[in-house]
């Protein structure tokens, strides 16, 4: 997980923090959330459906004075998709089209959120087209896949969220 620049290190936290590292975001699988933080930051976004919920929540938490910390000495294996797609200097999970589209839609929508750092938005603006292109190439350049991905990006830009109709 990417480190959170400028975040207080473990030494600035209560002594019970152990070997925690401040990170931009974490996967929600296996997360422990302070109930006071949950009350202040709010719940995970249901309209994001499945992809990017933890990323948006952690950025929201950081913007409100809370944070997300990784326990470096604990491993909880977590995998998205079945295999890895490699190309264009990146590696990404091979997953069903509705998952890739939801990820793309939510990432584009996140550009509208004031608590998502500009640096992250700019990195995603460069990275998302590469991921979409790699996913499309992996699908055999099927036009229906390209149209679904373009539609997802459009939905994100227009704020059309919620569970995708084509989820399997």
GICOR-V429403 format. One record per residue. N is the residue number from 1. PHI is phi in whole degrees, 0 to 359 (999 if undefined). OMEGA is omega as a letter, one per 20 degrees, with the letter a starting at -180 (none if undefined). Layout:
n/phi/omega
N/PHI/OMEGA
N/PHI/OMEGA
This chain:
n/phi/omega
1/999/a
2/292/r
3/297/r
4/265/a
5/296/r
6/78/a
7/281/r
8/297/r
9/285/a
10/306/a
11/299/r
12/274/a
13/260/r
14/304/a
15/303/a
16/285/a
17/288/r
18/66/a
19/263/a
20/269/r
21/238/r
22/291/a
23/230/r
24/301/a
25/201/r
26/225/r
27/288/a
28/286/r
29/299/r
30/79/a
31/281/r
32/249/a
33/238/r
34/299/a
35/296/r
36/294/r
37/296/r
38/299/r
39/295/a
40/279/a
41/280/a
42/98/a
43/284/r
44/293/a
45/287/r
46/290/a
47/287/r
48/282/r
49/67/a
50/213/a
51/249/r
52/87/a
53/297/a
54/288/r
55/298/a
56/297/a
57/296/a
58/295/r
59/296/r
60/295/r
61/299/r
62/301/a
63/291/a
64/255/r
65/91/r
66/258/r
67/194/r
68/235/a
69/234/a
70/264/r
71/278/a
72/293/a
73/264/r
74/236/r
75/245/r
76/232/a
77/302/a
78/219/a
79/229/r
80/248/r
81/79/a
82/259/a
83/220/r
84/243/r
85/261/a
86/237/r
87/162/r
88/56/r
89/78/r
90/231/r
91/229/a
92/213/a
93/289/r
94/273/a
95/220/r
96/301/a
97/302/a
98/296/r
99/290/r
100/297/a
101/294/r
102/294/r
103/302/a
104/298/r
105/302/a
106/292/r
107/294/r
108/293/r
109/299/a
110/299/r
111/298/a
112/277/a
113/273/a
114/293/a
115/275/r
116/276/a
117/300/r
118/303/r
119/302/r
120/293/r
121/299/a
122/294/r
123/297/r
124/293/r
125/299/r
126/276/a
127/278/a
128/301/r
129/300/r
130/295/r
131/297/a
132/298/r
133/296/r
134/294/r
135/297/r
136/297/r
137/299/r
138/297/r
139/279/a
140/87/r
141/62/a
142/294/a
143/303/a
144/297/r
145/291/r
146/300/r
147/297/r
148/294/r
149/292/r
150/297/r
151/296/r
152/294/r
153/297/r
154/299/r
155/300/r
156/296/r
157/296/a
158/268/r
159/77/r
160/273/a
161/246/a
162/105/a
163/299/r
164/291/r
165/291/a
166/261/a
167/295/a
168/238/none
